[in-house]
Amino acid sequence: MNLEEKTVLEQYIYKGRIINLRVDEITLPNGAPAKREVVEHHGGVCVAPLTAEGELIFVRQFRYPYKEVLLELPAGKLEKGEEPLAAGLRELKEETGAEALNVTDLGKLYPSPGYCGEVIHMYLSEVAAIGKTNPDEDEFLETVTIPLEKAVQMVIDGEIRDAKTQVMVLKIARLLNK
């Protein structure tokens, strides 16, 4: 069965610093016309810093769309053409002060494929050392260190709501328990 939708026309509604919004006219697999709203995003990266004691270093920060402080693994947006691992290591150092050792690629995550083209690149990193943080001037956060098993329980209990963080905590727990 053919499931592919064909783009007929792309029309940009908004072009911004972080996202672009467009409304596409498409043809469905059965030939009928339809529209798709698409959010374009350059993508993101997330690095899970794991200490020698088996703890993950998280950041707490206010997330405006939800009007609440969320607990997340260090992450950031990619600049156009930026290499994901390099961006991840930069974000890790800026947000937590951690320096990476033995980085493992955990794959890609599509956070909301129904309307957004964002791809988040995920990595696990052993922590070599922890130094001074250097967040962006518009970034206000604090670091929190949590044992992996406790973080898993926090995901199960709904205390960690961020999708990329949930996926990474569970993936890491599974990988380390093999």
C-alpha positions in Angstrom: 0.0 0.0 0.0 1.3 3.5 -0.9 1.2 5.8 2.1 3.2 8.7 0.7 1.7 12.2 0.4 2.9 14.4 -2.4 3.7 18.1 -1.9 1.9 20.4 -4.4 2.7 23.8 -2.9 4.5 25.2 0.1 3.4 28.5 1.6 5.3 30.2 4.4 3.2 31.9 7.0 6.0 32.8 9.4 9.8 32.8 9.4 11.5 33.2 12.7 14.8 32.8 14.6 14.0 29.3 15.9 11.1 28.1 13.7 9.4 28.6 10.4 5.7 27.8 9.9 4.3 26.8 6.5 1.0 25.5 5.2 1.4 22.9 2.4 -1.1 21.8 -0.2 -0.7 18.1 -0.7 -2.2 15.1 -2.6 -3.1 12.2 -0.4 -2.3 8.6 -1.5 -5.9 8.2 -2.9 -5.5 11.4 -5.0 -7.6 13.7 -2.8 -6.2 17.2 -2.0 -5.4 18.2 1.7 -3.4 20.7 3.7 -0.6 20.1 6.2 0.7 22.6 8.7 4.4 22.2 9.2 6.8 23.7 11.8 10.3 23.8 10.5 13.1 23.6 13.1 16.9 23.2 12.6 16.9 20.4 15.1 18.3 19.9 18.5 20.8 17.9 20.6 20.6 16.4 24.0 23.5 14.9 26.0 23.0 12.8 29.2 26.0 13.3 31.5 26.5 10.2 33.6 28.9 10.4 36.6 31.2 7.6 37.8 28.7 7.2 40.7 25.8 6.3 38.3 24.1 9.7 38.6 22.7 11.8 35.8 23.2 15.6 35.7 20.0 17.4 34.9 19.1 21.1 34.5 16.0 22.8 35.9 14.7 25.7 33.9 11.5 27.6 33.2 9.8 26.6 30.0 7.6 29.4 28.8 5.0 27.4 26.7 4.1 25.4 29.8 4.6 28.2 32.4 6.5 25.8 34.7 10.0 24.7 35.6 11.0 21.4 34.0 13.7 18.9 34.8 15.6 18.0 31.7 18.9 16.6 30.5 21.2 19.3 29.0 20.1 20.2 25.5 20.1 22.9 22.9 19.1 23.8 19.4 21.4 23.2 16.4 22.5 26.1 14.3 22.0 25.7 10.6 24.7 23.2 9.4 26.1 22.6 12.8 27.4 19.1 13.6 25.2 17.5 16.3 27.9 16.0 18.6 29.9 19.2 18.6 26.8 21.2 19.5 25.9 18.7 22.2 29.3 18.8 23.9 29.2 22.7 23.8 25.7 22.6 25.4 26.8 20.1 28.0 29.8 22.3 29.0 27.7 25.6 29.0 24.8 24.2 31.0 26.4 21.8 33.5 30.2 22.6 33.4 30.7 18.9 32.6 33.4 17.7 30.2 32.6 14.5 28.2 34.4 11.2 28.0 33.4 8.1 26.0 30.3 9.5 24.2 27.7 7.0 22.9 25.2 7.8 20.2 21.7 7.0 21.4 20.0 7.8 18.1 17.5 10.4 16.9 14.1 11.4 18.2 11.2 12.9 16.3 9.4 14.8 19.1 6.1 15.6 17.3 6.1 14.1 13.8 2.4 15.1 13.1 3.3 18.7 12.5 7.0 19.4 13.3 10.2 18.4 11.4 12.5 18.7 14.4 15.1 16.0 14.9 16.8 15.6 18.3 20.2 13.9 18.3 20.7 12.0 21.6 24.0 11.1 23.3 25.2 9.5 26.5 28.4 10.8 28.0 30.5 9.7 30.9 31.6 12.8 32.9 35.4 13.3 32.9 35.3 16.5 35.0 33.0 19.2 36.1 33.9 22.9 35.9 32.1 26.2 35.7 28.9 26.6 33.8 28.5 29.3 31.2 24.9 29.5 30.1 23.6 31.8 27.4 22.7 35.3 28.6 19.0 34.6 28.3 19.3 31.1 29.9 18.6 30.7 33.6 19.0 27.2 35.0 20.3 25.2 37.9 21.9 21.8 37.8 20.6 18.8 39.8 22.3 15.4 40.1 20.0 12.4 40.4 20.9 8.6 40.6 19.8 6.8 37.4 17.4 4.5 39.2 15.7 7.4 40.9 15.4 9.2 37.6 13.7 6.1 36.0 11.2 6.2 38.9 10.6 9.9 38.4 9.8 9.2 34.7 7.4 6.5 35.7 5.8 8.7 38.3 5.3 11.6 35.9 7.8 13.9 37.7 9.9 14.2 34.5 7.6 15.4 31.7 10.1 16.4 29.0 9.9 13.8 26.2 13.5 13.7 25.2 14.6 13.3 28.8 12.1 10.5 29.4 13.3 8.6 26.4 16.9 9.0 27.2 16.6 8.1 30.9 14.8 4.9 29.9 17.2 4.1 27.1 20.2 4.6 29.3 18.7 2.4 32.1 18.1 -0.3 29.6 21.5 -0.1 28.0 23.3 -0.2 31.4 21.2 -3.1 32.7 22.1 -5.4 29.7 
